[in-house]
C-alpha cells in the first residue's frame, strides 16, 4: 500500500508539474476539473483501503481526509491575505502554491512521524495535543480576524537580513542577478510566508488527525491527498470565500470537538469513529448552509 500510494503521488506530481511549467492564470474551469480529479482519486484510494484493509481503516481515512480538507480551507483565507499583502498577481500565484505544496508534503511527513513517535513514547502527550486543539478552536472562534504581518515573521526577517530583496516582481522568478548581486524577489518572500504558515497549520491539523487514528499510513495519506488538491481548491474558491463567513466558526468547532475526542480516548466515553464523522459532516454542512443563507439575505437587503 505504501508503494502504491507513493507511486501514485509521484505520477500525479510529474503530470501536474509537466502541465503547469509555464506561469498562467488558473481559470475557474481548470480549477474545478483538478479539484474533481483530486477528490475522485482520494475516494478511489479510500475504496482501495476498504478492500484491502477493511471498513474501520476506510472510515478512519475518510474522516481524516474530511478533517484535513476542511482545515485546508482555513489555509486559503491566509493565502489570500499573503498574496494581497505582497501584491502577487493571479498569474504568479500558481507557481508559489506549487512549491509551497511540495514543501508542505515534506514538512507534514516530518510532523506526522514525530507526532506518532511522541504519542507512542509518551502517552500523556495525547492530553497535550487534545488541549492544543481545544485552545486553538476557541482562539479561532473568539480571536477575531487574523492579520498577516510579514515584518514579524522570523523567517522573512532572516531572509531580509542576509539576502538583498527587490521591491518589484521580476516575472515569475524567485531570484534575479543585477550588477553581480543575487537578490530575492517578493515572490520568494511570499513563498517563505506560505511555507511558514503551513508549519503553523500542521501544528493543528496533525493532532486533529491523530485524534482519529494513529496509523501512520492513514494519517499520512489523508494529509497528502488534502494538500495535493489545495492549489486547485484555492483558485476554485478564492473569488467566493466571502460567501463562507461562518465556515471558520465551523472549523473551530471541529478542532474543539476532535480535541475533546482526544481527551476522552482512554475513558469509557470514547467517541466512535462513525459518530465523529457524522458530527464533523454535520458541523460543516450547518456552517456552509448558514453562510450561504445569511449571505444571500444580506445581498437581498442591499438596495
Secondary structure, 3 states (H helix, E strand, C coil): CHHHHHHHHHHHHHHHHHHCCCCCCCCHHHHHHHHHHHHHHHHHHHHHHHHHHCHHHHHHHHHHHHHHHHHHHHHHHHHHHHHHHHCCCHHHHHHHHHHHHHHHHHHHHHHHHHHHHHHHHCCCHHHHHHHHHHHHHHHHHHCCCCCCCHHHCHHHHHHHHHCCECCCCCCCCCEEEECCEEEECHHHHHHHHHHHHHHHHHHHHHHHHHCCCCCHHHHHHHHHHHHHCHHHHHHHHCCCHHHCCCHHHHHHHHHHHHHHHHHCCCCCCCCCHHHHHHHHHHHHHHHHHHHHHHHHHHHHHCC
